Amino acid sequence: MIRNLLLTLCTLVVTLAAGAYAAEPIRIGTTQSLTGPLADFGTNQLRGLQMWVGDVNSRGQLLGRSVELVHYDDGSDPARSAQLYQKLITQDKVDLLIGPYSSDITLAATKVAGQYGIPMLTLAASADEIWDQGFSNVVGLDTPSPRYMDIAIEAAAEQGAKTMSLVYADTRFGRQVIGGVRSKAQELGIQIVLDESAHDAAGIAALVQRLKAADADVIMALAYLDGSVGLVRALKQEQVKPKMLVFAVGASLAAFGQELLGDAEGIVGVTQWLRGIRLPGAQDFAYRFRKLYGSNPGAYAALGYSGGAVVEAAIRLADTTDYQAVIAQLHTMVFNSLLGIYDVDAEGRQVGKSNYLLQWQGKDRRLVGPAVIAERKLIYPMP
């Protein structure tokens, strides 16, 4: 009898220990810019990630364990982000990492992740320098910078554009995207007649006189919201009206149209995702995001949610959170995310998806490219 009692107690102890282990959550760490100049982008990425965490836990968890998102505000500061990723790894003991917003901040974060070999999926970060570091544990979700504006240049060429002016913020992202733009324009026979950088939003708007003198068919600008809005207003004031005015980043935001109202009409933007896109899950995601947060999701919310879904797929396929097993899946799996096809090359660069083209038509953003899923045709010349 005593022997049976001891066996029962031992079995109970083992069962409780196993239950305690199973109850340990899978911890995913990230920093996002919740304050500072990049707060709108970081907040949206975080909301997308948080929505995914809620979804995966409501579906029955992941490998029998709940998912916990450990996040900090990096204040739009690369150095601060690097410090916080160190904390996530060494103090919070997270199982995986998801990257912050922007190439500059992500580059700083990946240097920390690379030291520890912990799996890291980057989100809105496309600079080549991230992948040139040779960290096999870092893979990307965003379209690489050399291809970032391809869809806009191809659309301009199809419409018969012959000349282009380039203005861009002097950031790592801006410099590398422009390098790809120069190569693609040359390939398609579009002559670049102006190629100028600026250090801030005011500097971009100050280039309007040079843009007027260049008189190009297409003006392409790489700028965040303030720089994009400032340039549109400066161009209007000087009565500069190209056949196509296209932005990376700035024009894809709802706030762009809210600030410019009718002056946004006809302006083109490049984006990673748009609510009206005809891809599986887009409308469902948009509806549920709006119910949860009270506003429509932008591309960066979709990036956050998709990042979570990609990490989930890698963990499920690996059937473990072991670093090397998850890294192997992140490198080899092909996954249909909310953004499109996830597929990376040997260095971790995203090769499966490309960006989308939108145009402000009738006070709203309309998908105009690629043609196979476009909801409207591109208006060229712009009205």
N, C-alpha and C positions, 0 to 999 in steps of 0.2 A: 504493500500500500504506500509506504514511504517512498519506495522507488518510483511508483507511478506518479506520486505527487511531485517529486523532483523533476521527472520528465515533463510533466505538464508545465511546471514553472519555467523550465529551460525553453520549452516551445513558445511560451508566452513572451519571454524575454527576446527571443529571436524574432518573433512576429512583430513585437513593438519596435525593435531596432530597424527591421526592414521597413516598417511603416514610416518611421521617422525619416529614414533615408529617402523613401519615395516622396515624402512630403516636401523635401527641399526644393525650392523653386529653381527654375532655370533663369539665371539673372543675366539680363542684357543691358549693357552700359552704353550711354551716349552723352555727349554735350550738344546743346543747341543754343543758338543765339536768341535769347529771350529778352535781352536788352541791347542797346547800342544800335548802330545803323542797319544791321541785318536782322533786326528783331522780327519783322513781318515774315521773312523767309523761315527763320528758325522756329518760330511759333507754329507755323503751318506744318513743318516737318514733324515736330513733336506731336501735334494733334493727330497726324496720320499714324504715327507709331503707337500712340496710346489707343487709338481706335482698333488697330490690329491686335494689340495685347488683349483688349476686351473681347474681341472676336475669337481669338485662339483659346482663351480660357473658357469662354461660353460653349465652345465646340467640344470640350472634354479634355482640355489641356494639351500638353506636348510631351510625348513619351511618358504619360502618366503623371507629369509634374506641371504645376502652374508656372506661368511665365511672369516674371517681375521685371519691369523696366526701371533701371536706376539712371536718373538723369540729372544734369546740372546745367546751369546757365553759364555759358562761356563769355558773355558780354561782348560778343563779336570780336574777340581778341585771340589770335593764334597762340600766344604764350600762355594765356589763361587756360585755353582748351587743352594744351599739352599737359599742364599741371593736373588738370582734372582727370584726364585719361590715365595718368599715372596713379591717381587715387582710385579710380575705378578698378584698375588691375590689381594693385597691391593692397588696398584697404577694403574695398567693397567686394573683392574676389568675384567679379563677374565672369560669366562663362564665355561670352562673345561681346564684340563691340560693333556698334553702328556709327557711322561717321557723322560729323557736323555739317553745317552749311558752308559752302564756298571752298574754292580750291586752296586759298591761302591757309585757312584754318585747318582744313583737312590734311594738308601737307605736314603741318606741325604735329597733328594728332597721329598720323601714320608713322612718324619717326618713333614715337613712344610704343605704339603697337608692334612695330617691327622688332624692337628690342626684346619683346617677350614672346613673340611668335603666336600671339592670340589671334584667332580669326577676326577679321574686320571687314565689313561691307561698307563702302563709301556711298553716299547718296548724291547730293548736288555738288559734285566736284569732278572736273574733267581735265585738269591740267596734266600734261604728259609727265611732268616731274614726279608726280605721285607714283607712276608705274616705273619710271626710270630708276627708282631706288632699289629695285630688285627684291622687294619683300613678297615672298610667295603667300604670306598670310593675308595680304590686302587685295581685295577685288572690288570692282566698281560697278555701279548701277547706271550711272549717267553716261550719255553720249560723249566720247572723247573730244577734246577741244578742236583738233584739226578737222573734224567732220561736223562740228556744231552748227555751222551756218550753211551747210551744203544745200539743204532743201530750199533756202531762200535764193541762193545764187542760181540754182538750176531753174527755179521758177522765173527769175528775171531773164535768164538767157532764153527760155522758151517764149517769153513775151517779146523778144527782140532787143533787149537792152544792150547797149554797146559800151557805156561808160559807167563808172562807179566811183563814188567818194566814200572814204572810210574815216570814221572818227571813233575813238574808243578810250575807255578809262584805262590808265596805265597801271593795270594790275597783272598778276600772273595769269589769271584767266583771260583777260583782255588781250595780252600779248600773244598768247598761244592760239587763241581763236583766230586772231587776225592773220597769223601765219598760215593757218589753213585756208582762210578766205583768199589770201593772195594766190595761193597755189591753185585753188579751184577756179578763181576768176580767169587766171591765165589759161587753164585747161579748156575753159568754155569760151574763150575769145573775148572776154570783157576787160576793157582797159581801165586800170585804176588811175584816176586823174588827181586824186587827193588822198593822202594817207597821213593822218595826224592823230596824236594822242594827247590826253589831258590828265591832270592829276586828280581832278575832282569834278563834281557836277557843274559848277560854275564855269570851269575851263572848257567843258564840252560845249556849252551854250555860246561861249565866247568865240568859237570857231565858225560862227555863222557867216561872217563876211567871206571867209575863204571858201566855204561851201557855195556861197552865191556866185563867186567868181569862177569856180570850177564848173558849175552848171551841168552836173552829171545826170544821166538818166536815173540812176539809183543812188540814194544816200543810205548807207548802212552804218548803224551806230551800235556800239556795245556799251550799254550804260544801265545802271540801276534806275529805280523809279524817279528820283529827283533829277538826275541827269537827262533822262528821256523826256520828262515833262518840260524841263527847262529848254531843251533843244527844240521841241515842237513849238513852243511859244516864241522863241527867238526866230525861228524860220518863218513863222506866220507874220511876225512884226516886220521882217525884211522882205516879205512876199517871195520867199523862196519855195517853189513847189516842184519837186522832182516827180518823175513818173511813178516812182516807188520809193517809199520811206519805210525802212525796215529796222527793227530793233531786236537785239538779244536781251532777254530778261525783262526790261522795263515794260514793254508793250503787252506782255503776257499777263500782267496783273490787273485785277478788276479795278484797283485804285487808279490806274492809268486813265481809264475811261471816266471814272468818277471825278477826277481832277480836270480833265480836258473837255469833257462833255462832247459837244459836236465837233470840236477840233481833232478828236481822235479818229473821226471817220476816214476810212480808207488806209489807215496806217497798218503795217504788217508787223507781226511778231513771230519769233521762233520760240517754241515751248516744248517741254518734254511730255505734256499731257494737257488735255482740255476736256471739260465736262461733257461737251457735246460729241465726243469721239465715239465712233461706232465700233467699240471693242468690248468683248465680254466683261461684264462686271462694272463697267463705267457708270451706268445710270444707277445701279443699285448702290454703289459706293457713294455717289453724289447725293442720293436721297438720304441715306443713313447718316452721312456726315452732316448734312444740313439739319437733320432732326437732332443730332447730338450737340452740335456747336452753334446752331442758329445762323449759319452763313454757308454759302456754297464753297466747295473745296477748290483750291487752285492746284497748279502743277506740283507744288512742293508738299502739299498734303498727300497727294498721290504718290510722290516719291517716298515719303515716310511710310505709308501703308505698304507699298510694294517692297520696300526694304525689309520690313518685318516678314512679309510673306516669303521672300527669297530665303531669309535666314531659317524660317520655319521649314521650308522644303528641304534645305540642306541638312538640318538636324534630323528630320524624319528619315531621309534617305540614308544618313549615316547611322541612324538608330543609336546615337550616343552624342554627348557633347565633347568628346575627345577632340582636342585641337586638330590633330592631323587628319582625322576622319572627316571632320566638318570642312576643313580647308580643301580636301580632295573633292568633296561634293561641290563646293562653290566653284571649283575650277572646271569640273567636268559636266555638271548637269546643265540641261537646257530646260528653261521653265517659262511658262506663259504667265507673266505678271500683269498687273493692272496697267503698267506702262507699255507692255508689248513683250517681245521675246527677250529673256535674260540669257545671255551666252557670253562668255569671256574668252579671251585668247590666253596663251601660255603665261603672259605677264600680268594678267588680271584685268586688262582693259575690256570694256564693254564693246562687243561687236555685233550683238544680236539685234539691237534696236537703234533706230534713228529718231531724230526730232520731227516735230510736226509744225505746220505753217498755219497761222491764223491771220485773219484780217478783221479790223473793226468795221462792222457793217450794221447800220441801223442801231447804233448805240450798244452793240453787244459784240463779243468775240465769236467769230465764226471760223470753223475749220475749213481751210481752203487747200490743204495739201497734207499728205499725198492724195492724188486724185481718186484712188480706189476707195477711200473712206471719207472724202471731203463732203461737207454738208452744203457748201456754196462754192461758186467759182471765184477765182481771184479777179478783182476789178483792177485792170491796168489799162491806161494810166489811172492813178488814184483820182477820185472825184475832187 
